[in-house]
Amino acid sequence: MVATLETTRSKPTREEAIYMIKSAPRIATLGENVPCPRCGQTLLYEQIGNSYVIECSDESCIRTGCRGI
Ligand SMILES: [Zn+2]
């Protein structure tokens, strides 16, 4: 289940969100630098309880979240 969390960043398109969520395990477990699908800057991963968010390192770019791992 995918949910977009409250943020100053904007909502990604469906394609961007899918890319970001697919990239999450690579960022979280392998420590890879995955580029943002929109601007090419590094994506950041943050775990919050049993949810996580993937966001661009640019605060004016995009962010998405996923609940219930
Ligand atoms: Zn970006």
PDB file of the backbone (N, CA, C, O) and the ligand in Angstrom, with CONECT records:
HET     ZN  A 101       1
ATOM      1  N   MET A   1       0.849  -1.194   0.000  1.00  0.00           N
ATOM      2  CA  MET A   1       0.000   0.000   0.000  1.00  0.00           C
ATOM      3  C   MET A   1       0.881   1.239   0.000  1.00  0.00           C
ATOM      4  O   MET A   1       1.834   1.341   0.773  1.00  0.00           O
ATOM      5  N   VAL A   2       0.554   2.170  -0.868  1.00  0.00           N
ATOM      6  CA  VAL A   2       1.357   3.377  -1.010  1.00  0.00           C
ATOM      7  C   VAL A   2       0.549   4.572  -0.530  1.00  0.00           C
ATOM      8  O   VAL A   2      -0.623   4.720  -0.878  1.00  0.00           O
ATOM      9  N   ALA A   3       1.166   5.405   0.254  1.00  0.00           N
ATOM     10  CA  ALA A   3       0.501   6.614   0.732  1.00  0.00           C
ATOM     11  C   ALA A   3       1.472   7.779   0.646  1.00  0.00           C
ATOM     12  O   ALA A   3       2.649   7.642   0.980  1.00  0.00           O
ATOM     13  N   THR A   4       0.991   8.888   0.211  1.00  0.00           N
ATOM     14  CA  THR A   4       1.831  10.073   0.164  1.00  0.00           C
ATOM     15  C   THR A   4       1.684  10.824   1.484  1.00  0.00           C
ATOM     16  O   THR A   4       0.574  11.139   1.912  1.00  0.00           O
ATOM     17  N   LEU A   5       2.798  11.100   2.109  1.00  0.00           N
ATOM     18  CA  LEU A   5       2.800  11.740   3.415  1.00  0.00           C
ATOM     19  C   LEU A   5       2.842  13.255   3.281  1.00  0.00           C
ATOM     20  O   LEU A   5       3.211  13.796   2.239  1.00  0.00           O
ATOM     21  N   GLU A   6       2.455  13.925   4.358  1.00  0.00           N
ATOM     22  CA  GLU A   6       2.513  15.390   4.379  1.00  0.00           C
ATOM     23  C   GLU A   6       3.956  15.845   4.212  1.00  0.00           C
ATOM     24  O   GLU A   6       4.866  15.305   4.841  1.00  0.00           O
ATOM     25  N   THR A   7       4.154  16.835   3.365  1.00  0.00           N
ATOM     26  CA  THR A   7       5.514  17.266   3.066  1.00  0.00           C
ATOM     27  C   THR A   7       5.520  18.599   2.343  1.00  0.00           C
ATOM     28  O   THR A   7       4.508  19.022   1.784  1.00  0.00           O
ATOM     29  N   THR A   8       6.664  19.251   2.359  1.00  0.00           N
ATOM     30  CA  THR A   8       6.834  20.451   1.547  1.00  0.00           C
ATOM     31  C   THR A   8       7.215  20.057   0.126  1.00  0.00           C
ATOM     32  O   THR A   8       7.056  20.840  -0.810  1.00  0.00           O
ATOM     33  N   ARG A   9       7.713  18.850  -0.022  1.00  0.00           N
ATOM     34  CA  ARG A   9       8.067  18.391  -1.354  1.00  0.00           C
ATOM     35  C   ARG A   9       6.796  18.036  -2.128  1.00  0.00           C
ATOM     36  O   ARG A   9       5.744  17.803  -1.532  1.00  0.00           O
ATOM     37  N   SER A  10       6.897  17.997  -3.432  1.00  0.00           N
ATOM     38  CA  SER A  10       5.711  17.706  -4.226  1.00  0.00           C
ATOM     39  C   SER A  10       5.554  16.209  -4.453  1.00  0.00           C
ATOM     40  O   SER A  10       6.479  15.422  -4.249  1.00  0.00           O
ATOM     41  N   LYS A  11       4.366  15.852  -4.878  1.00  0.00           N
ATOM     42  CA  LYS A  11       4.020  14.451  -5.096  1.00  0.00           C
ATOM     43  C   LYS A  11       4.609  13.984  -6.426  1.00  0.00           C
ATOM     44  O   LYS A  11       4.479  14.678  -7.434  1.00  0.00           O
ATOM     45  N   PRO A  12       5.244  12.832  -6.440  1.00  0.00           N
ATOM     46  CA  PRO A  12       5.770  12.321  -7.703  1.00  0.00           C
ATOM     47  C   PRO A  12       4.650  11.792  -8.595  1.00  0.00           C
ATOM     48  O   PRO A  12       3.540  11.529  -8.132  1.00  0.00           O
ATOM     49  N   THR A  13       4.953  11.645  -9.850  1.00  0.00           N
ATOM     50  CA  THR A  13       3.998  10.968 -10.726  1.00  0.00           C
ATOM     51  C   THR A  13       3.975   9.488 -10.338  1.00  0.00           C
ATOM     52  O   THR A  13       4.823   9.022  -9.577  1.00  0.00           O
ATOM     53  N   ARG A  14       3.007   8.772 -10.863  1.00  0.00           N
ATOM     54  CA  ARG A  14       2.909   7.338 -10.567  1.00  0.00           C
ATOM     55  C   ARG A  14       4.201   6.608 -10.964  1.00  0.00           C
ATOM     56  O   ARG A  14       4.699   5.766 -10.217  1.00  0.00           O
ATOM     57  N   GLU A  15       4.727   6.932 -12.125  1.00  0.00           N
ATOM     58  CA  GLU A  15       5.952   6.280 -12.600  1.00  0.00           C
ATOM     59  C   GLU A  15       7.133   6.601 -11.690  1.00  0.00           C
ATOM     60  O   GLU A  15       7.941   5.729 -11.368  1.00  0.00           O
ATOM     61  N   GLU A  16       7.219   7.861 -11.282  1.00  0.00           N
ATOM     62  CA  GLU A  16       8.308   8.261 -10.383  1.00  0.00           C
ATOM     63  C   GLU A  16       8.181   7.565  -9.040  1.00  0.00           C
ATOM     64  O   GLU A  16       9.178   7.125  -8.468  1.00  0.00           O
ATOM     65  N   ALA A  17       6.938   7.463  -8.529  1.00  0.00           N
ATOM     66  CA  ALA A  17       6.718   6.810  -7.235  1.00  0.00           C
ATOM     67  C   ALA A  17       7.112   5.338  -7.288  1.00  0.00           C
ATOM     68  O   ALA A  17       7.727   4.823  -6.354  1.00  0.00           O
ATOM     69  N   ILE A  18       6.765   4.672  -8.361  1.00  0.00           N
ATOM     70  CA  ILE A  18       7.111   3.253  -8.514  1.00  0.00           C
ATOM     71  C   ILE A  18       8.634   3.085  -8.535  1.00  0.00           C
ATOM     72  O   ILE A  18       9.179   2.191  -7.888  1.00  0.00           O
ATOM     73  N   TYR A  19       9.304   3.951  -9.280  1.00  0.00           N
ATOM     74  CA  TYR A  19      10.764   3.915  -9.361  1.00  0.00           C
ATOM     75  C   TYR A  19      11.379   4.120  -7.981  1.00  0.00           C
ATOM     76  O   TYR A  19      12.303   3.405  -7.593  1.00  0.00           O
ATOM     77  N   MET A  20      10.863   5.095  -7.245  1.00  0.00           N
ATOM     78  CA  MET A  20      11.416   5.420  -5.931  1.00  0.00           C
ATOM     79  C   MET A  20      11.217   4.267  -4.956  1.00  0.00           C
ATOM     80  O   MET A  20      12.131   3.922  -4.207  1.00  0.00           O
ATOM     81  N   ILE A  21      10.028   3.669  -4.962  1.00  0.00           N
ATOM     82  CA  ILE A  21       9.747   2.576  -4.030  1.00  0.00           C
ATOM     83  C   ILE A  21      10.554   1.334  -4.391  1.00  0.00           C
ATOM     84  O   ILE A  21      11.014   0.610  -3.509  1.00  0.00           O
ATOM     85  N   LYS A  22      10.725   1.089  -5.688  1.00  0.00           N
ATOM     86  CA  LYS A  22      11.567  -0.040  -6.111  1.00  0.00           C
ATOM     87  C   LYS A  22      13.025   0.174  -5.711  1.00  0.00           C
ATOM     88  O   LYS A  22      13.753  -0.787  -5.460  1.00  0.00           O
ATOM     89  N   SER A  23      13.446   1.429  -5.653  1.00  0.00           N
ATOM     90  CA  SER A  23      14.829   1.751  -5.311  1.00  0.00           C
ATOM     91  C   SER A  23      15.100   1.688  -3.814  1.00  0.00           C
ATOM     92  O   SER A  23      16.255   1.615  -3.393  1.00  0.00           O
ATOM     93  N   ALA A  24      14.036   1.715  -3.003  1.00  0.00           N
ATOM     94  CA  ALA A  24      14.187   1.798  -1.553  1.00  0.00           C
ATOM     95  C   ALA A  24      15.105   0.724  -0.967  1.00  0.00           C
ATOM     96  O   ALA A  24      15.985   1.055  -0.172  1.00  0.00           O
ATOM     97  N   PRO A  25      14.932  -0.561  -1.332  1.00  0.00           N
ATOM     98  CA  PRO A  25      15.802  -1.588  -0.744  1.00  0.00           C
ATOM     99  C   PRO A  25      17.274  -1.391  -1.109  1.00  0.00           C
ATOM    100  O   PRO A  25      18.162  -1.705  -0.316  1.00  0.00           O
ATOM    101  N   ARG A  26      17.527  -0.873  -2.305  1.00  0.00           N
ATOM    102  CA  ARG A  26      18.921  -0.644  -2.716  1.00  0.00           C
ATOM    103  C   ARG A  26      19.550   0.455  -1.879  1.00  0.00           C
ATOM    104  O   ARG A  26      20.718   0.366  -1.503  1.00  0.00           O
ATOM    105  N   ILE A  27      18.780   1.484  -1.592  1.00  0.00           N
ATOM    106  CA  ILE A  27      19.295   2.582  -0.779  1.00  0.00           C
ATOM    107  C   ILE A  27      19.448   2.127   0.669  1.00  0.00           C
ATOM    108  O   ILE A  27      20.462   2.402   1.311  1.00  0.00           O
ATOM    109  N   ALA A  28      18.435   1.430   1.176  1.00  0.00           N
ATOM    110  CA  ALA A  28      18.400   1.073   2.596  1.00  0.00           C
ATOM    111  C   ALA A  28      19.383  -0.028   2.954  1.00  0.00           C
ATOM    112  O   ALA A  28      20.042   0.057   3.990  1.00  0.00           O
ATOM    113  N   THR A  29      19.499  -1.057   2.127  1.00  0.00           N
ATOM    114  CA  THR A  29      20.304  -2.215   2.506  1.00  0.00           C
ATOM    115  C   THR A  29      21.660  -2.266   1.811  1.00  0.00           C
ATOM    116  O   THR A  29      22.612  -2.827   2.353  1.00  0.00           O
ATOM    117  N   LEU A  30      21.755  -1.688   0.623  1.00  0.00           N
ATOM    118  CA  LEU A  30      23.017  -1.738  -0.107  1.00  0.00           C
ATOM    119  C   LEU A  30      23.783  -0.421  -0.046  1.00  0.00           C
ATOM    120  O   LEU A  30      24.961  -0.361  -0.397  1.00  0.00           O
ATOM    121  N   GLY A  31      23.095   0.642   0.408  1.00  0.00           N
ATOM    122  CA  GLY A  31      23.741   1.935   0.510  1.00  0.00           C
ATOM    123  C   GLY A  31      24.071   2.556  -0.829  1.00  0.00           C
ATOM    124  O   GLY A  31      24.980   3.380  -0.931  1.00  0.00           O
ATOM    125  N   GLU A  32      23.341   2.167  -1.852  1.00  0.00           N
ATOM    126  CA  GLU A  32      23.598   2.711  -3.183  1.00  0.00           C
ATOM    127  C   GLU A  32      23.110   4.146  -3.284  1.00  0.00           C
ATOM    128  O   GLU A  32      22.173   4.549  -2.596  1.00  0.00           O
ATOM    129  N   ASN A  33      23.758   4.906  -4.150  1.00  0.00           N
ATOM    130  CA  ASN A  33      23.279   6.236  -4.471  1.00  0.00           C
ATOM    131  C   ASN A  33      22.376   6.125  -5.686  1.00  0.00           C
ATOM    132  O   ASN A  33      22.845   5.891  -6.801  1.00  0.00           O
ATOM    133  N   VAL A  34      21.076   6.295  -5.465  1.00  0.00           N
ATOM    134  CA  VAL A  34      20.106   6.201  -6.539  1.00  0.00           C
ATOM    135  C   VAL A  34      19.679   7.619  -6.912  1.00  0.00           C
ATOM    136  O   VAL A  34      19.268   8.386  -6.041  1.00  0.00           O
ATOM    137  N   PRO A  35      19.771   7.976  -8.189  1.00  0.00           N
ATOM    138  CA  PRO A  35      19.408   9.331  -8.588  1.00  0.00           C
ATOM    139  C   PRO A  35      17.901   9.549  -8.596  1.00  0.00           C
ATOM    140  O   PRO A  35      17.120   8.643  -8.891  1.00  0.00           O
ATOM    141  N   CYS A  36      17.521  10.764  -8.266  1.00  0.00           N
ATOM    142  CA  CYS A  36      16.119  11.170  -8.347  1.00  0.00           C
ATOM    143  C   CYS A  36      15.657  11.065  -9.792  1.00  0.00           C
ATOM    144  O   CYS A  36      16.378  11.478 -10.702  1.00  0.00           O
ATOM    145  N   PRO A  37      14.444  10.509 -10.021  1.00  0.00           N
ATOM    146  CA  PRO A  37      13.943  10.366 -11.393  1.00  0.00           C
ATOM    147  C   PRO A  37      13.609  11.713 -12.038  1.00  0.00           C
ATOM    148  O   PRO A  37      13.464  11.798 -13.257  1.00  0.00           O
ATOM    149  N   ARG A  38      13.489  12.749 -11.234  1.00  0.00           N
ATOM    150  CA  ARG A  38      13.107  14.048 -11.774  1.00  0.00           C
ATOM    151  C   ARG A  38      14.305  14.969 -11.993  1.00  0.00           C
ATOM    152  O   ARG A  38      14.414  15.602 -13.043  1.00  0.00           O
ATOM    153  N   CYS A  39      15.205  15.049 -11.010  1.00  0.00           N
ATOM    154  CA  CYS A  39      16.292  16.028 -11.118  1.00  0.00           C
ATOM    155  C   CYS A  39      17.682  15.412 -11.097  1.00  0.00           C
ATOM    156  O   CYS A  39      18.658  16.097 -11.404  1.00  0.00           O
ATOM    157  N   GLY A  40      17.797  14.124 -10.740  1.00  0.00           N
ATOM    158  CA  GLY A  40      19.090  13.458 -10.779  1.00  0.00           C
ATOM    159  C   GLY A  40      19.911  13.567  -9.510  1.00  0.00           C
ATOM    160  O   GLY A  40      20.994  12.987  -9.433  1.00  0.00           O
ATOM    161  N   GLN A  41      19.424  14.299  -8.504  1.00  0.00           N
ATOM    162  CA  GLN A  41      20.129  14.339  -7.228  1.00  0.00           C
ATOM    163  C   GLN A  41      19.860  13.045  -6.463  1.00  0.00           C
ATOM    164  O   GLN A  41      18.964  12.277  -6.813  1.00  0.00           O
ATOM    165  N   THR A  42      20.649  12.818  -5.417  1.00  0.00           N
ATOM    166  CA  THR A  42      20.543  11.572  -4.663  1.00  0.00           C
ATOM    167  C   THR A  42      19.217  11.473  -3.908  1.00  0.00           C
ATOM    168  O   THR A  42      18.749  12.444  -3.315  1.00  0.00           O
ATOM    169  N   LEU A  43      18.624  10.276  -3.945  1.00  0.00           N
ATOM    170  CA  LEU A  43      17.414  10.030  -3.163  1.00  0.00           C
ATOM    171  C   LEU A  43      17.802   9.648  -1.740  1.00  0.00           C
ATOM    172  O   LEU A  43      18.822   8.996  -1.513  1.00  0.00           O
ATOM    173  N   LEU A  44      16.974  10.065  -0.786  1.00  0.00           N
ATOM    174  CA  LEU A  44      17.194   9.758   0.623  1.00  0.00           C
ATOM    175  C   LEU A  44      16.124   8.779   1.094  1.00  0.00           C
ATOM    176  O   LEU A  44      14.973   8.837   0.661  1.00  0.00           O
ATOM    177  N   TYR A  45      16.527   7.877   1.993  1.00  0.00           N
ATOM    178  CA  TYR A  45      15.607   6.888   2.563  1.00  0.00           C
ATOM    179  C   TYR A  45      15.503   7.133   4.055  1.00  0.00           C
ATOM    180  O   TYR A  45      16.518   7.326   4.725  1.00  0.00           O
ATOM    181  N   GLU A  46      14.307   7.128   4.575  1.00  0.00           N
ATOM    182  CA  GLU A  46      14.120   7.294   6.011  1.00  0.00           C
ATOM    183  C   GLU A  46      13.031   6.373   6.502  1.00  0.00           C
ATOM    184  O   GLU A  46      11.919   6.384   5.974  1.00  0.00           O
ATOM    185  N   GLN A  47      13.341   5.568   7.515  1.00  0.00           N
ATOM    186  CA  GLN A  47      12.355   4.673   8.095  1.00  0.00           C
ATOM    187  C   GLN A  47      11.693   5.344   9.280  1.00  0.00           C
ATOM    188  O   GLN A  47      12.365   5.925  10.132  1.00  0.00           O
ATOM    189  N   ILE A  48      10.368   5.262   9.332  1.00  0.00           N
ATOM    190  CA  ILE A  48       9.596   5.871  10.423  1.00  0.00           C
ATOM    191  C   ILE A  48       8.635   4.804  10.917  1.00  0.00           C
ATOM    192  O   ILE A  48       7.578   4.590  10.323  1.00  0.00           O
ATOM    193  N   GLY A  49       9.004   4.128  12.016  1.00  0.00           N
ATOM    194  CA  GLY A  49       8.171   3.037  12.514  1.00  0.00           C
ATOM    195  C   GLY A  49       8.129   1.928  11.483  1.00  0.00           C
ATOM    196  O   GLY A  49       9.173   1.452  11.037  1.00  0.00           O
ATOM    197  N   ASN A  50       6.931   1.512  11.102  1.00  0.00           N
ATOM    198  CA  ASN A  50       6.815   0.452  10.092  1.00  0.00           C
ATOM    199  C   ASN A  50       6.557   1.039   8.702  1.00  0.00           C
ATOM    200  O   ASN A  50       6.151   0.328   7.784  1.00  0.00           O
ATOM    201  N   SER A  51       6.795   2.331   8.563  1.00  0.00           N
ATOM    202  CA  SER A  51       6.663   2.991   7.271  1.00  0.00           C
ATOM    203  C   SER A  51       8.023   3.534   6.851  1.00  0.00           C
ATOM    204  O   SER A  51       8.959   3.570   7.650  1.00  0.00           O
ATOM    205  N   TYR A  52       8.124   3.950   5.608  1.00  0.00           N
ATOM    206  CA  TYR A  52       9.330   4.651   5.204  1.00  0.00           C
ATOM    207  C   TYR A  52       8.992   5.685   4.153  1.00  0.00           C
ATOM    208  O   TYR A  52       7.954   5.620   3.495  1.00  0.00           O
ATOM    209  N   VAL A  53       9.890   6.636   4.013  1.00  0.00           N
ATOM    210  CA  VAL A  53       9.737   7.643   2.977  1.00  0.00           C
ATOM    211  C   VAL A  53      10.985   7.646   2.115  1.00  0.00           C
ATOM    212  O   VAL A  53      12.093   7.386   2.585  1.00  0.00           O
ATOM    213  N   ILE A  54      10.781   7.943   0.859  1.00  0.00           N
ATOM    214  CA  ILE A  54      11.873   8.137  -0.088  1.00  0.00           C
ATOM    215  C   ILE A  54      11.714   9.556  -0.587  1.00  0.00           C
ATOM    216  O   ILE A  54      10.651   9.935  -1.079  1.00  0.00           O
ATOM    217  N   GLU A  55      12.762  10.335  -0.462  1.00  0.00           N
ATOM    218  CA  GLU A  55      12.653  11.713  -0.893  1.00  0.00           C
ATOM    219  C   GLU A  55      13.928  12.166  -1.562  1.00  0.00           C
ATOM    220  O   GLU A  55      15.013  11.648  -1.301  1.00  0.00           O
ATOM    221  N   CYS A  56      13.770  13.145  -2.432  1.00  0.00           N
ATOM    222  CA  CYS A  56      14.910  13.748  -3.096  1.00  0.00           C
ATOM    223  C   CYS A  56      15.681  14.591  -2.092  1.00  0.00           C
ATOM    224  O   CYS A  56      15.089  15.145  -1.166  1.00  0.00           O
ATOM    225  N   SER A  57      16.990  14.694  -2.264  1.00  0.00           N
ATOM    226  CA  SER A  57      17.770  15.532  -1.360  1.00  0.00           C
ATOM    227  C   SER A  57      17.505  17.017  -1.597  1.00  0.00           C
ATOM    228  O   SER A  57      17.902  17.855  -0.787  1.00  0.00           O
ATOM    229  N   ASP A  58      16.847  17.344  -2.686  1.00  0.00           N
ATOM    230  CA  ASP A  58      16.425  18.720  -2.964  1.00  0.00           C
ATOM    231  C   ASP A  58      15.046  18.943  -2.329  1.00  0.00           C
ATOM    232  O   ASP A  58      14.076  18.280  -2.697  1.00  0.00           O
ATOM    233  N   GLU A  59      14.967  19.862  -1.392  1.00  0.00           N
ATOM    234  CA  GLU A  59      13.719  20.076  -0.653  1.00  0.00           C
ATOM    235  C   GLU A  59      12.558  20.559  -1.508  1.00  0.00           C
ATOM    236  O   GLU A  59      11.405  20.468  -1.086  1.00  0.00           O
ATOM    237  N   SER A  60      12.836  21.066  -2.689  1.00  0.00           N
ATOM    238  CA  SER A  60      11.750  21.539  -3.548  1.00  0.00           C
ATOM    239  C   SER A  60      11.345  20.489  -4.578  1.00  0.00           C
ATOM    240  O   SER A  60      10.538  20.757  -5.467  1.00  0.00           O
ATOM    241  N   CYS A  61      11.916  19.288  -4.449  1.00  0.00           N
ATOM    242  CA  CYS A  61      11.640  18.245  -5.432  1.00  0.00           C
ATOM    243  C   CYS A  61      10.547  17.304  -4.927  1.00  0.00           C
ATOM    244  O   CYS A  61       9.530  17.776  -4.418  1.00  0.00           O
ATOM    245  N   ILE A  62      10.726  15.998  -5.051  1.00  0.00           N
ATOM    246  CA  ILE A  62       9.634  15.054  -4.812  1.00  0.00           C
ATOM    247  C   ILE A  62       9.887  14.136  -3.616  1.00  0.00           C
ATOM    248  O   ILE A  62      11.019  13.966  -3.164  1.00  0.00           O
ATOM    249  N   ARG A  63       8.801  13.554  -3.123  1.00  0.00           N
ATOM    250  CA  ARG A  63       8.867  12.671  -1.972  1.00  0.00           C
ATOM    251  C   ARG A  63       7.668  11.731  -2.015  1.00  0.00           C
ATOM    252  O   ARG A  63       6.575  12.130  -2.420  1.00  0.00           O
ATOM    253  N   THR A  64       7.871  10.482  -1.598  1.00  0.00           N
ATOM    254  CA  THR A  64       6.756   9.553  -1.490  1.00  0.00           C
ATOM    255  C   THR A  64       6.994   8.640  -0.305  1.00  0.00           C
ATOM    256  O   THR A  64       8.120   8.500   0.172  1.00  0.00           O
ATOM    257  N   GLY A  65       5.930   8.026   0.161  1.00  0.00           N
ATOM    258  CA  GLY A  65       6.054   7.164   1.324  1.00  0.00           C
ATOM    259  C   GLY A  65       5.382   5.828   1.111  1.00  0.00           C
ATOM    260  O   GLY A  65       4.528   5.681   0.236  1.00  0.00           O
ATOM    261  N   CYS A  66       5.772   4.851   1.917  1.00  0.00           N
ATOM    262  CA  CYS A  66       5.166   3.531   1.842  1.00  0.00           C
ATOM    263  C   CYS A  66       4.942   3.042   3.267  1.00  0.00           C
ATOM    264  O   CYS A  66       5.826   3.156   4.116  1.00  0.00           O
ATOM    265  N   ARG A  67       3.763   2.500   3.526  1.00  0.00           N
ATOM    266  CA  ARG A  67       3.413   2.032   4.865  1.00  0.00           C
ATOM    267  C   ARG A  67       3.387   0.518   4.939  1.00  0.00           C
ATOM    268  O   ARG A  67       3.220  -0.176   3.937  1.00  0.00           O
ATOM    269  N   GLY A  68       3.555   0.031   6.149  1.00  0.00           N
ATOM    270  CA  GLY A  68       3.276  -1.363   6.437  1.00  0.00           C
ATOM    271  C   GLY A  68       4.150  -2.337   5.696  1.00  0.00           C
ATOM    272  O   GLY A  68       3.661  -3.113   4.875  1.00  0.00           O
ATOM    273  N   ILE A  69       5.463  -2.310   5.978  1.00  0.00           N
ATOM    274  CA  ILE A  69       6.398  -3.245   5.376  1.00  0.00           C
ATOM    275  C   ILE A  69       6.097  -4.650   5.886  1.00  0.00           C
ATOM    276  O   ILE A  69       6.774  -5.604   5.502  1.00  0.00           O
TER     277      ILE A  69
HETATM  278 ZN    ZN A 101      14.811  15.498  -7.309  1.00  0.00          ZN2+
END
